[in-house]
């Protein structure tokens, strides 16, 4: 499988866009993880899958301080041929727990455009793992640090290691002074 089958593009109709990734497929819905700031206060978003198909998604949960949101798309709305191709990102909590800060972990993100084509890829290195329950969007010292160039539209992207395992999620923040 390619990365694209687990990656989506989220668009606030007539406004802005961001990325997300499929984290779970239930009997009823495809569940997508993204940043809260990608969804803003909107309840509905356009979700574009890897084949370019677009469906309405509903924001079902969001947490401002952790900058995370979950969007669902009912399976009944998705074309059966498209649904058969969808996959989740690979989540391995045991792998994450055993990661050592001294390890050099290669990472990547991939984004797609609204036609489902690869839009941009980025590669980098995980610099420092931070695994604390109090980690928050507001306190960057408590976040996992990565050496990777991000761009408008990459917010909400899955950060994956070289084996396709989920390491984190891109969140963009501009500090005071624009740096």
N, C-alpha and C positions, 0 to 999 in steps of 0.2 A: 504494500500500500504506500501511496505517497502521502506527504503531510497534508495536502489540500483537503483530503476527505474528512478531516477533523477540524478544519479552519473555516470560519465564516467572516463575512463583512457585515457590519451592522450600520444601518443608516437611519438617522432621525429624519423622517420625510421633510424635504425642503430645507434641511439645516446642516447637520454635520455627519461624519462617519467615523467609525473606529473598527476594531477587530474583536474577535472573540473565538472561542474554541468549544467544541462539543465535549462536555464532561460526563454526560450520562444520557443513555437512551433507555427510556422506560417503555412499558407497554402502550402508553398513551402519548408521550411527549419526547421531543428531543430537547435536552437541557443544555444551555450555552452559558458559559462563564465569560464575563467581561468586566470592565471597570464601571463603577457607578457614574463617573464623570462622562463616560460614553453615552449612557442612557439619560443623563440629566434627570429631569422630573417626568419625562415622557413615560407613558404606560405601554405604548405600542411602538415597535421598531420594524423596519424592513430587514429581513435576514437573507443574505445572498449566500448560497452554497457553492461548492467547487465547480458545479456544472453551469453556473450562471442563473439557475432558477432562484426566484425570490418569493418569500412567504412572509406573512405577518407574524411577528413574534410579540409576546406579552411579557413585560417585566414582572416577575413573580416575587422577587426579593432583592433588596439592596441595602448596603451598609455604607453610609457616608464616610465614617472615620477610617474604615479599612479599604475604601474605594473599590468595592466589589459589588457586582450585581449578577443576577441570574435571569435568563430569558428563556421562555419555553415556546416551542413551535409544536402544535398538535400534529401527531403522525398522520391523522386523518386528512390533514390539509396538504401533505407532501406527496408528490407523485411517487408511486410504488417503485419505479425504476431508480429514482433519485434516492429514496429511502434505503434501498438495498446497498447502496454504495457508501453510505455515511458510516463513520467510525468515531470512537471517542479518542481523546489523547490518552496516552499510557500513563496512569498514575500508579506509582509504586512508593507508598508511604515508608516501607521498610528501607528502601534505597535512600530516601531523603534523610531519614533518621540516622543512617550510618555514614552519611557523607562527612568527610573530614575537611576542615578549613584549609588544611595544607595541600589538599589535592587540587590539581589544575584541571578544571572541567570545561571542555569546549561546549559552547552553547550556540543556539541559533533561533531565529524567528523567521516566519514566512507569513506574508500577508497576501490576500487576493483582492482583486478589484471586483466591481459589481457584476462582471461577466464571468467570474469564477477563475480568471486567469491569474497566474502568479504575478503579483504586482511588484513586491520587493522582498528580497532576502537579506538578512543580516547575520553575521557570525561574530562571536566574541568569546569571552572567558568569564566564568564565574569567579569573582575576586574574593568574596567573603560570604559565607553562609551565615544567616542569622535566623534562628528558629526560636522566637520568643512569642508567647501568647499576647504580649502587649504591643507587638509590632503594629505600627499604624502609618497611614498615609502622611500624617502630619510630622512624624519624627523619623527623618531619613536615616538617622544613626541606627535605628532598629530594623532596617530593611536589608535584605540580601543585596549585595552590591555586585554589579556586573559591568564588564568593560565591553560595551556595545553601543554603536551609534543607532539611535532611534529617530523617528520622524513622525510628522503628523499623520495620523491614521494607524499607527502601530499600537496605540493605547489599547489594552485588552488582549494583545497577542499572547499566545502561549510561548513561553521560553522553554525550549527543549534541549536536552543534552544530545550528544552524538548518536545515542541509541534510540532517540525519539521519546525519552521519558520526560515527563513534566518536571521542570525545575522551578518555575514561577510564572509570573504574568507581568508584562510591561505596564508600567504606569509612568506617565510623563508628568514631571513637575518642574516648573521654572522657578528658581529661587529669586529672592528680591534682587533687583538689579539686572534681571533678565539672563542670569547665568545658570 
